[in-house]
């Protein structure tokens, strides 16, 4: 008898809050939700599970970020509430934080920011994208590369077998061996493609979202290596999947395109 048991993600909507979206570059309304890990039997939830954390989702761009309920004074009921009123009700410290960030941005621009301040700003910017990659890593995702190798698992043995039969005499076991070998190759490449899908997603999807803020910070390759290295040591997927050189080269290319 096959028993299907495991854990699944469960989300509980807590309300709406105002916060700074680094992808949008401005304060926006965010959905605040509680995330729990719930055991299931045949996909039927068993109890309320354990608390996995909290996250906010930007209403404008959908970016997911880590959050703490202590960061907010209250929760709003409606996303259409006036943003100023939502800020005052849920995150009254947000204007002060924005002023501090703008002051730091000015100091970074004129070169007066300390190395510690630069690393702090870079850490905050990159960490804002960490939650999205962490959640994505909990499920299997098939991109084009993985999908093609999956298709190859079924198509390759037939194509290889037909071609081999045309080359070898009837009754030869070689076509069968080659067909089985092609399945093995495709399976191995499929596993590799699935294992590296997160890196491709980070490179193609997350880096473009980071670029507007990173252009303001103008991080060096050494600073990117320092921050992402800390993330990697801390076990964050962002530090494992995102390569400092990829970020630096994308930033350099973006700067050239935006140059007059």
Backbone as CSV, one residue per row, in Angstrom:
resi,resn,N_x,N_y,N_z,CA_x,CA_y,CA_z,C_x,C_y,C_z
1,UNK,0.836,-1.198,0.000,0.000,0.000,0.000,0.872,1.250,0.000
2,UNK,0.592,2.150,-0.922,1.356,3.379,-1.025,0.800,4.435,-0.069
3,UNK,1.659,4.911,0.851,1.248,5.953,1.794,1.887,7.272,1.390
4,UNK,1.073,8.246,1.089,1.562,9.561,0.691,1.538,10.459,1.916
5,UNK,2.723,10.785,2.408,2.840,11.581,3.627,3.995,12.563,3.467
6,UNK,3.900,13.684,4.116,4.970,14.668,4.031,4.538,15.972,4.667
7,UNK,5.103,17.054,4.187,4.733,18.372,4.694,4.481,19.302,3.521
8,UNK,3.667,20.277,3.741,3.374,21.238,2.695,3.298,22.636,3.291
9,UNK,3.405,23.605,2.439,3.376,25.004,2.836,1.928,25.460,2.984
10,UNK,1.672,26.194,4.063,0.345,26.746,4.291,0.485,28.231,4.623
11,UNK,-0.306,29.057,3.971,-0.217,30.509,4.157,-1.481,31.031,4.834
12,UNK,-1.271,31.954,5.769,-2.380,32.591,6.467,-2.265,34.096,6.285
13,UNK,-3.245,34.672,5.626,-3.231,36.118,5.384,-3.483,36.870,6.690
14,UNK,-2.581,37.818,7.002,-2.719,38.607,8.223,-3.260,40.006,7.965
15,UNK,-3.067,40.504,6.756,-3.555,41.838,6.443,-2.606,42.559,5.501
16,UNK,-2.743,43.878,5.451,-1.936,44.694,4.549,-1.095,45.672,5.351
17,UNK,0.146,45.882,4.884,1.060,46.818,5.529,1.746,47.652,4.453
18,UNK,2.285,48.757,4.870,3.088,49.582,3.969,4.559,49.303,4.243
19,UNK,5.327,49.153,3.174,6.767,48.939,3.329,7.463,49.373,2.049
20,UNK,8.778,49.440,2.121,9.568,49.839,0.964,9.851,48.628,0.098
21,UNK,9.459,48.688,-1.155,9.761,47.616,-2.108,11.028,48.011,-2.864
22,UNK,12.080,47.236,-2.693,13.340,47.569,-3.345,13.283,47.345,-4.851
23,UNK,12.390,46.463,-5.289,12.246,46.242,-6.726,11.539,47.430,-7.384
24,UNK,10.476,47.928,-6.723,9.754,49.095,-7.241,10.506,50.393,-6.952
25,UNK,11.315,50.377,-5.893,12.071,51.570,-5.528,11.272,52.619,-4.783
26,UNK,10.162,52.215,-4.173,9.317,53.168,-3.461,8.415,52.418,-2.484
27,UNK,7.785,53.139,-1.552,6.850,52.484,-0.634,5.613,51.993,-1.390
28,UNK,5.168,50.810,-1.053,3.957,50.249,-1.658,3.194,49.460,-0.594
29,UNK,1.968,49.130,-0.926,1.185,48.251,-0.056,1.669,46.822,-0.242
30,UNK,1.807,46.109,0.867,2.263,44.724,0.845,1.268,43.838,1.577
31,UNK,1.042,42.656,1.057,0.260,41.656,1.764,1.179,40.962,2.768
32,UNK,0.783,40.931,4.018,1.559,40.250,5.052,0.916,38.904,5.337
33,UNK,1.729,37.850,5.322,1.156,36.540,5.577,2.085,35.682,6.437
34,UNK,1.457,34.824,7.167,2.163,33.865,8.008,2.368,32.586,7.208
35,UNK,3.544,32.021,7.283,3.862,30.799,6.537,4.104,29.678,7.541
36,UNK,3.402,28.572,7.351,3.531,27.436,8.245,3.872,26.183,7.441
37,UNK,4.591,25.286,8.074,4.895,23.985,7.483,3.978,22.955,8.141
38,UNK,3.087,22.378,7.346,2.033,21.516,7.881,2.209,20.088,7.366
39,UNK,2.174,19.128,8.273,2.229,17.719,7.862,0.918,17.335,7.174
40,UNK,1.025,16.430,6.208,-0.190,15.988,5.522,-0.147,14.485,5.298
41,UNK,-1.311,13.914,5.218,-1.478,12.501,4.885,-2.436,12.447,3.704
42,UNK,-1.939,11.952,2.566,-2.717,11.991,1.325,-3.198,13.420,1.046
43,UNK,-2.297,14.385,1.302,-2.519,15.806,1.034,-3.621,16.415,1.894
44,UNK,-4.021,15.719,2.956,-4.968,16.279,3.925,-4.162,16.793,5.107
45,UNK,-4.310,18.077,5.406,-3.519,18.701,6.464,-3.808,18.062,7.819
46,UNK,-2.747,17.879,8.583,-2.858,17.332,9.929,-2.497,18.433,10.925
47,UNK,-3.489,19.132,11.424,-3.250,20.200,12.383,-2.814,21.488,11.714
48,UNK,-2.274,22.398,12.548,-1.875,23.719,12.066,-0.404,23.804,11.705
49,UNK,0.365,22.757,12.024,1.768,22.748,11.671,2.610,23.675,12.533
50,UNK,3.838,23.916,12.081,4.777,24.768,12.804,5.046,26.046,12.030
51,UNK,5.342,27.103,12.759,5.589,28.392,12.134,6.923,28.375,11.393
52,UNK,6.891,28.724,10.104,8.110,28.786,9.295,8.620,30.210,9.156
53,UNK,7.745,31.191,9.371,8.156,32.585,9.260,7.042,33.447,8.713
54,UNK,7.405,34.677,8.388,6.457,35.633,7.827,7.056,36.223,6.552
55,UNK,6.199,36.631,5.644,6.672,37.250,4.418,5.692,38.316,3.950
56,UNK,6.215,39.250,3.186,5.386,40.291,2.590,5.476,40.174,1.071
57,UNK,4.369,40.494,0.418,4.301,40.407,-1.037,3.853,41.763,-1.571
58,UNK,4.700,42.376,-2.384,4.379,43.694,-2.931,3.156,43.609,-3.840
59,UNK,2.222,44.511,-3.626,1.013,44.525,-4.443,1.315,44.927,-5.884
60,UNK,2.348,45.742,-6.085,2.627,46.272,-7.418,3.389,45.280,-8.299
61,UNK,4.465,44.676,-7.744,5.320,43.824,-8.578,5.306,42.358,-8.172
62,UNK,4.737,42.050,-7.001,4.664,40.668,-6.562,5.919,40.136,-5.916
63,UNK,6.922,40.985,-5.682,8.150,40.512,-5.053,7.869,40.049,-3.631
64,UNK,8.465,38.901,-3.276,8.291,38.327,-1.939,9.507,38.664,-1.090
65,UNK,9.261,39.111,0.128,10.351,39.440,1.032,10.093,38.881,2.413
66,UNK,11.172,38.628,3.153,11.039,38.166,4.530,10.546,39.313,5.403
67,UNK,9.832,38.987,6.473,9.278,40.014,7.350,9.158,39.487,8.765
68,UNK,8.956,40.413,9.686,8.652,40.090,11.079,7.441,40.917,11.477
69,UNK,6.511,40.314,12.196,5.307,41.052,12.592,5.651,42.221,13.511
70,UNK,6.780,42.121,14.235,7.180,43.211,15.127,7.573,44.467,14.363
71,UNK,7.803,44.316,13.059,8.180,45.481,12.251,7.005,46.423,12.006
72,UNK,5.792,45.973,12.318,4.602,46.747,11.966,3.751,47.019,13.209
73,UNK,3.212,48.231,13.258,2.406,48.642,14.407,1.007,48.033,14.350
74,UNK,0.517,47.772,13.134,-0.836,47.250,12.954,-0.929,46.668,11.555
75,UNK,-2.056,46.059,11.242,-2.304,45.520,9.910,-3.552,46.181,9.336
76,UNK,-3.488,46.527,8.044,-4.653,47.083,7.380,-5.544,45.987,6.830
77,UNK,-6.812,46.325,6.637,-7.775,45.334,6.134,-7.934,45.374,4.628
78,UNK,-7.703,46.537,4.025,-7.961,46.702,2.600,-6.716,47.204,1.884
79,UNK,-6.382,46.622,0.719,-5.216,47.087,-0.030,-5.432,48.443,-0.687
80,UNK,-6.702,48.839,-0.860,-7.006,50.105,-1.528,-6.981,51.289,-0.565
81,UNK,-6.636,51.020,0.674,-6.525,52.103,1.646,-5.459,53.091,1.185
82,UNK,-5.684,54.391,1.411,-4.710,55.413,1.027,-3.332,55.040,1.577
83,UNK,-2.298,55.103,0.716,-0.978,54.646,1.109,-0.450,55.441,2.297
84,UNK,-0.692,56.737,2.292,-0.242,57.547,3.418,-0.882,57.115,4.721
85,UNK,-2.155,56.818,4.662,-2.859,56.356,5.861,-2.373,54.980,6.269
86,UNK,-2.060,54.144,5.255,-1.566,52.804,5.545,-0.190,52.873,6.210
87,UNK,0.642,53.798,5.745,1.957,53.998,6.363,1.793,54.422,7.811
88,UNK,0.940,55.420,8.034,0.740,55.942,9.388,0.201,54.869,10.325
89,UNK,-0.664,54.018,9.807,-1.285,52.999,10.656,-0.386,51.800,10.896
90,UNK,0.291,51.333,9.859,1.010,50.069,9.969,2.518,50.202,10.126
91,UNK,3.103,51.270,9.595,4.566,51.383,9.590,4.985,52.841,9.748
92,UNK,4.684,53.443,10.888,4.973,54.873,11.066,6.459,55.220,11.024
93,UNK,7.334,54.226,11.203,8.778,54.471,11.142,9.303,54.462,9.707
94,UNK,8.453,54.111,8.750,8.911,53.998,7.366,9.468,55.313,6.814
95,UNK,8.827,56.466,7.013,9.407,57.709,6.489,10.816,57.971,7.017
96,UNK,11.039,57.686,8.289,12.373,57.890,8.859,13.380,56.944,8.214
97,UNK,12.972,55.707,7.978,13.853,54.744,7.322,14.191,55.179,5.903
98,UNK,13.203,55.735,5.206,13.435,56.177,3.830,14.420,57.339,3.802
99,UNK,14.261,58.273,4.742,15.186,59.415,4.824,16.605,58.912,5.095
100,UNK,16.728,57.937,5.998,18.042,57.387,6.315,18.657,56.696,5.099
101,UNK,17.821,55.988,4.342,18.316,55.317,3.140,18.753,56.335,2.093
102,UNK,17.970,57.405,1.938,18.334,58.437,0.962,19.627,59.131,1.361
103,UNK,19.804,59.350,2.675,21.049,59.955,3.145,22.226,59.042,2.864
104,UNK,22.036,57.735,3.086,23.100,56.786,2.799,23.395,56.744,1.309
105,UNK,22.345,56.823,0.491,22.528,56.815,-0.968,23.355,58.015,-1.412
106,UNK,23.096,59.169,-0.795,23.877,60.372,-1.136,25.338,60.196,-0.740
107,UNK,25.564,59.607,0.430,26.939,59.408,0.883,27.662,58.377,0.031
108,UNK,26.926,57.380,-0.448,27.527,56.407,-1.348,27.873,57.066,-2.675
109,UNK,26.974,57.929,-3.153,27.199,58.598,-4.440,28.406,59.530,-4.404
110,UNK,28.584,60.236,-3.276,29.713,61.182,-3.217,30.973,60.553,-2.608
111,UNK,30.898,59.252,-2.300,32.084,58.553,-1.835,32.407,58.712,-0.368
112,UNK,31.498,59.311,0.418,31.777,59.542,1.834,31.264,58.428,2.743
113,UNK,30.557,57.449,2.191,30.047,56.345,3.004,31.195,55.439,3.436
114,UNK,31.111,54.953,4.646,32.149,54.060,5.157,32.000,52.682,4.507
115,UNK,33.060,51.872,4.497,32.954,50.504,3.961,31.869,49.694,4.667
116,UNK,31.716,49.901,5.974,30.681,49.188,6.729,29.292,49.595,6.261
117,UNK,29.085,50.891,6.015,27.785,51.366,5.536,27.471,50.808,4.153
118,UNK,28.486,50.745,3.310,28.287,50.202,1.964,27.895,48.722,2.034
119,UNK,28.587,47.964,2.876,28.264,46.549,3.009,26.878,46.351,3.612
120,UNK,26.507,47.213,4.565,25.176,47.118,5.167,24.094,47.367,4.122
121,UNK,24.283,48.409,3.305,23.286,48.729,2.275,23.194,47.612,1.241
122,UNK,24.336,47.047,0.860,24.345,45.964,-0.121,23.692,44.708,0.455
123,UNK,23.978,44.416,1.713,23.367,43.253,2.370,21.857,43.391,2.419
124,UNK,21.380,44.569,2.787,19.939,44.817,2.869,19.278,44.663,1.506
125,UNK,19.932,45.178,0.475,19.372,45.109,-0.876,19.272,43.671,-1.364
126,UNK,20.350,42.912,-1.216,20.346,41.535,-1.710,19.453,40.634,-0.863
127,UNK,19.440,40.874,0.452,18.636,40.021,1.328,17.146,40.159,1.026
128,UNK,16.747,41.316,0.487,15.335,41.522,0.168,14.836,40.527,-0.878
129,UNK,15.754,39.914,-1.621,15.367,38.956,-2.654,15.585,37.513,-2.216
130,UNK,16.057,37.319,-0.980,16.403,35.975,-0.520,15.183,35.088,-0.338
131,UNK,14.100,35.661,0.207,12.920,34.851,0.530,12.324,34.205,-0.722
132,UNK,12.335,34.928,-1.829,11.752,34.388,-3.066,12.478,33.135,-3.516
133,UNK,13.809,33.152,-3.419,14.581,31.994,-3.860,14.450,30.845,-2.861
134,UNK,14.331,31.167,-1.570,14.151,30.125,-0.565,12.838,29.366,-0.808
135,UNK,11.768,30.095,-1.061,10.474,29.455,-1.301,10.476,28.675,-2.600
136,UNK,11.144,29.215,-3.601,11.189,28.528,-4.891,11.935,27.200,-4.766
137,UNK,12.936,27.161,-3.892,13.730,25.958,-3.731,13.000,24.817,-3.051
138,UNK,11.832,25.094,-2.478,11.069,24.052,-1.794,10.254,23.208,-2.765
139,UNK,10.189,23.619,-4.017,9.439,22.876,-5.020,10.313,22.645,-6.250
140,UNK,9.947,21.644,-7.034,10.675,21.355,-8.269,10.104,22.195,-9.405
141,UNK,10.998,22.883,-10.122,10.564,23.736,-11.234,11.260,23.284,-12.516
142,UNK,10.475,23.171,-13.561,11.000,22.777,-14.859,11.083,24.018,-15.751
143,UNK,12.310,24.429,-16.082,12.459,25.473,-17.079,12.647,24.806,-18.439
144,UNK,12.969,25.579,-19.456,13.069,25.034,-20.811,14.136,23.951,-20.892
145,UNK,15.277,24.178,-20.264,16.360,23.195,-20.345,15.948,21.862,-19.714
146,UNK,15.370,21.939,-18.515,14.939,20.709,-17.840,13.822,20.026,-18.627
147,UNK,12.922,20.827,-19.187,11.825,20.259,-19.966,12.311,19.517,-21.204
148,UNK,13.334,20.058,-21.842,13.868,19.392,-23.036,14.543,18.070,-22.689
149,UNK,15.261,18.043,-21.569,15.881,16.775,-21.162,14.833,15.762,-20.726
150,UNK,13.754,16.228,-20.099,12.663,15.320,-19.749,12.039,14.730,-21.009
151,UNK,11.853,15.567,-22.012,11.336,15.083,-23.292,12.295,14.068,-23.909
152,UNK,13.600,14.350,-23.736,14.604,13.449,-24.288,14.563,12.064,-23.682
153,UNK,14.162,11.980,-22.402,14.061,10.667,-21.748,13.117,9.751,-22.523
154,UNK,12.073,10.323,-23.116,11.076,9.523,-23.831,11.369,9.433,-25.328
155,UNK,11.922,10.493,-25.891,12.130,10.527,-27.341,13.461,9.898,-27.746
156,UNK,14.508,10.141,-26.956,15.854,9.704,-27.344,15.968,8.206,-27.574
157,UNK,15.446,7.360,-26.673,15.609,5.909,-26.921,14.947,5.444,-28.211
158,UNK,13.820,6.039,-28.554,13.148,5.666,-29.809,13.982,6.106,-31.005
159,UNK,14.442,7.376,-30.973,15.214,7.896,-32.110,16.542,7.166,-32.254
160,UNK,17.229,6.944,-31.124,18.517,6.245,-31.169,18.321,4.801,-31.613
161,UNK,17.255,4.168,-31.108,16.995,2.776,-31.482,16.732,2.629,-32.965
162,UNK,15.932,3.516,-33.531,15.628,3.457,-34.969,16.883,3.670,-35.792
163,UNK,17.695,4.680,-35.404,18.924,4.952,-36.155,19.902,3.785,-36.048
164,UNK,19.997,3.195,-34.840,20.945,2.092,-34.652,20.521,0.855,-35.433
165,UNK,19.233,0.606,-35.511,18.751,-0.559,-36.256,19.081,-0.454,-37.734
166,UNK,19.146,0.791,-38.229,19.494,0.979,-39.638,20.982,0.750,-39.888
167,UNK,21.784,0.801,-38.832,23.235,0.654,-38.980,23.732,-0.745,-38.655
168,UNK,22.981,-1.458,-37.805,23.435,-2.771,-37.371,22.492,-3.868,-37.899
169,UNK,23.072,-5.029,-38.067,22.300,-6.146,-38.607,21.197,-6.559,-37.643
170,UNK,20.138,-7.138,-38.211,19.023,-7.572,-37.395,19.458,-8.573,-36.337
171,UNK,18.883,-8.486,-35.190,19.227,-9.369,-34.091,20.372,-8.879,-33.240
172,UNK,21.036,-7.801,-33.639,22.148,-7.268,-32.852,21.600,-6.581,-31.597
173,UNK,22.253,-6.809,-30.461,21.780,-6.162,-29.217,22.235,-4.703,-29.103
174,UNK,23.072,-4.263,-30.014,23.637,-2.914,-29.917,22.555,-1.825,-29.888
175,UNK,21.528,-1.883,-30.786,20.500,-0.840,-30.730,19.824,-0.733,-29.367
176,UNK,19.585,-1.869,-28.721,18.956,-1.842,-27.396,19.879,-1.202,-26.373
177,UNK,21.165,-1.561,-26.442,22.131,-0.982,-25.518,22.221,0.538,-25.704
178,UNK,22.249,0.958,-26.963,22.351,2.390,-27.241,21.097,3.130,-26.765
179,UNK,19.930,2.502,-26.954,18.683,3.134,-26.517,18.667,3.289,-25.002
180,UNK,19.088,2.217,-24.290,19.143,2.301,-22.827,20.181,3.331,-22.385
181,UNK,21.292,3.380,-23.095,22.323,4.365,-22.764,21.824,5.788,-22.937
182,UNK,21.017,6.004,-23.980,20.493,7.354,-24.218,19.539,7.769,-23.106
183,UNK,18.785,6.803,-22.573,17.903,7.102,-21.440,18.737,7.532,-20.239
184,UNK,19.824,6.775,-19.987,20.690,7.112,-18.854,21.285,8.492,-18.980
185,UNK,21.758,8.838,-20.179,22.342,10.164,-20.406,21.304,11.258,-20.166
186,UNK,20.108,11.065,-20.698,19.060,12.071,-20.541,18.635,12.225,-19.084
187,UNK,18.576,11.111,-18.358,18.205,11.179,-16.945,19.256,11.959,-16.153
188,UNK,20.534,11.658,-16.417,21.614,12.374,-15.726,21.552,13.864,-16.041
189,UNK,21.363,14.212,-17.296,21.313,15.616,-17.683,20.067,16.305,-17.124
190,UNK,18.974,15.536,-16.991,17.759,16.080,-16.384,18.007,16.424,-14.914
191,UNK,18.680,15.524,-14.202,19.000,15.779,-12.793,19.886,17.018,-12.665
192,UNK,20.876,17.130,-13.537,21.758,18.301,-13.520,20.969,19.577,-13.818
193,UNK,20.087,19.510,-14.807,19.289,20.682,-15.181,18.383,21.122,-14.041
194,UNK,17.789,20.158,-13.329,16.931,20.497,-12.193,17.749,21.075,-11.043
195,UNK,18.954,20.540,-10.833,19.802,21.011,-9.738,20.302,22.431,-9.978
196,UNK,20.447,22.817,-11.241,20.982,24.145,-11.574,19.893,25.134,-11.986
197,UNK,18.627,24.708,-11.905,17.537,25.608,-12.320,17.491,26.867,-11.470
198,UNK,17.772,26.727,-10.170,17.746,27.887,-9.293,18.762,28.936,-9.688
199,UNK,19.944,28.511,-10.111,20.983,29.448,-10.547,20.554,30.193,-11.803
200,UNK,19.924,29.487,-12.728,19.448,30.140,-13.951,18.332,31.122,-13.634
201,UNK,17.444,30.739,-12.710,16.355,31.648,-12.326,16.924,32.908,-11.678
202,UNK,17.896,32.733,-10.796,18.501,33.891,-10.138,19.166,34.812,-11.151
203,UNK,19.816,34.223,-12.133,20.525,35.026,-13.129,19.565,35.750,-14.068
204,UNK,18.505,35.066,-14.481,17.606,35.636,-15.485,16.496,36.491,-14.889
205,UNK,16.045,36.159,-13.682,14.883,36.834,-13.102,15.245,37.796,-11.976
206,UNK,16.101,37.349,-11.056,16.372,38.178,-9.882,17.356,39.306,-10.162
207,UNK,18.409,39.018,-10.903,19.404,40.060,-11.163,18.789,41.284,-11.836
208,UNK,17.940,41.126,-12.876,17.330,42.328,-13.462,16.508,43.144,-12.466
209,UNK,15.865,42.474,-11.493,15.104,43.200,-10.485,16.021,43.956,-9.530
210,UNK,17.220,43.436,-9.324,18.167,44.072,-8.400,18.866,45.287,-8.999
211,UNK,18.998,45.312,-10.312,19.862,46.298,-10.964,19.546,47.755,-10.636
212,UNK,18.259,48.169,-10.582,18.011,49.587,-10.281,18.639,50.036,-8.962
213,UNK,18.499,49.235,-7.918,19.087,49.584,-6.622,20.600,49.422,-6.638
214,UNK,21.101,48.382,-7.306,22.544,48.157,-7.346,23.265,49.255,-8.112
215,UNK,22.603,49.842,-9.099,23.235,50.948,-9.818,23.488,52.128,-8.887
216,UNK,22.617,52.304,-7.890,22.830,53.368,-6.914,23.985,53.036,-5.972
217,UNK,24.102,51.772,-5.608,25.138,51.367,-4.650,26.509,51.230,-5.306
218,UNK,26.544,50.875,-6.581,27.784,50.684,-7.317,28.758,49.768,-6.567
219,UNK,28.338,48.546,-6.247,29.218,47.657,-5.485,30.389,47.160,-6.315
220,UNK,31.493,46.917,-5.662,32.636,46.301,-6.323,32.438,44.787,-6.322
221,UNK,33.236,44.104,-7.119,33.160,42.644,-7.150,33.518,42.075,-5.783
222,UNK,34.478,42.701,-5.116,34.882,42.226,-3.791,33.748,42.372,-2.781
223,UNK,32.989,43.454,-2.861,31.862,43.648,-1.945,30.762,42.618,-2.211
224,UNK,30.497,42.336,-3.486,29.506,41.314,-3.825,29.949,39.947,-3.323
225,UNK,31.229,39.649,-3.470,31.752,38.371,-2.989,31.644,38.282,-1.471
226,UNK,31.886,39.396,-0.783,31.808,39.412,0.674,30.384,39.128,1.155
227,UNK,29.407,39.841,0.598,28.026,39.712,1.063,27.442,38.362,0.674
228,UNK,27.603,37.968,-0.589,27.050,36.680,-1.020,27.772,35.520,-0.346
229,UNK,29.035,35.722,-0.013,29.766,34.701,0.730,29.189,34.501,2.125
230,UNK,28.779,35.599,2.764,28.133,35.506,4.072,26.806,34.759,3.958
231,UNK,26.047,35.086,2.912,24.775,34.397,2.701,25.007,32.895,2.514
232,UNK,26.031,32.547,1.740,26.311,31.136,1.473,26.681,30.416,2.759
233,UNK,27.514,31.042,3.587,27.895,30.434,4.863,26.681,30.284,5.776
234,UNK,25.727,31.202,5.646,24.517,31.131,6.452,23.485,30.160,5.918
235,UNK,23.790,29.516,4.788,22.882,28.516,4.232,21.791,29.072,3.354
236,UNK,21.852,30.358,2.998,20.819,30.952,2.149,21.021,30.530,0.694
237,UNK,19.919,30.191,0.045,19.979,29.780,-1.361,20.529,30.894,-2.234
238,UNK,20.259,32.146,-1.867,20.735,33.268,-2.676,22.256,33.261,-2.761
239,UNK,22.920,32.920,-1.646,24.374,32.867,-1.652,24.917,31.692,-2.435
240,UNK,24.120,30.629,-2.549,24.557,29.438,-3.268,24.270,29.535,-4.762
241,UNK,23.167,30.175,-5.117,22.714,30.191,-6.514,23.178,31.428,-7.285
242,UNK,23.380,32.518,-6.576,23.722,33.779,-7.248,25.237,33.959,-7.253
243,UNK,25.806,34.091,-8.423,27.252,34.227,-8.552,27.643,35.708,-8.567
244,UNK,28.593,36.096,-7.707,29.007,37.512,-7.666,29.420,38.049,-9.030
245,UNK,30.138,37.241,-9.797,30.603,37.703,-11.105,29.427,37.947,-12.046
246,UNK,28.386,37.116,-11.988,27.202,37.323,-12.830,26.542,38.660,-12.502
247,UNK,26.433,38.962,-11.203,25.829,40.225,-10.784,26.689,41.398,-11.244
248,UNK,27.981,41.280,-11.041,28.899,42.365,-11.395,28.896,42.632,-12.892
249,UNK,28.901,41.564,-13.700,28.899,41.742,-15.156,27.576,42.311,-15.639
250,UNK,26.459,41.879,-15.037,25.154,42.444,-15.407,25.092,43.909,-15.051
251,UNK,25.653,44.269,-13.919,25.671,45.664,-13.486,26.552,46.511,-14.406
252,UNK,27.683,45.967,-14.797,28.574,46.694,-15.706,27.902,46.890,-17.061
253,UNK,27.241,45.832,-17.570,26.543,45.955,-18.845,25.407,46.941,-18.772
254,UNK,24.665,46.930,-17.658,23.557,47.855,-17.473,24.048,49.296,-17.398
255,UNK,25.186,49.506,-16.750,25.740,50.859,-16.635,26.160,51.403,-17.994
256,UNK,26.708,50.507,-18.841,27.127,50.935,-20.184,25.918,51.310,-21.024
257,UNK,24.828,50.535,-20.901,23.625,50.812,-21.672,22.967,52.115,-21.252
258,UNK,23.119,52.469,-19.963,22.476,53.688,-19.461,23.380,54.893,-19.543
259,UNK,24.624,54.684,-19.993,25.553,55.804,-20.128,25.120,56.687,-21.291
260,UNK,25.291,58.023,-21.180,24.891,58.921,-22.281,25.793,58.741,-23.487
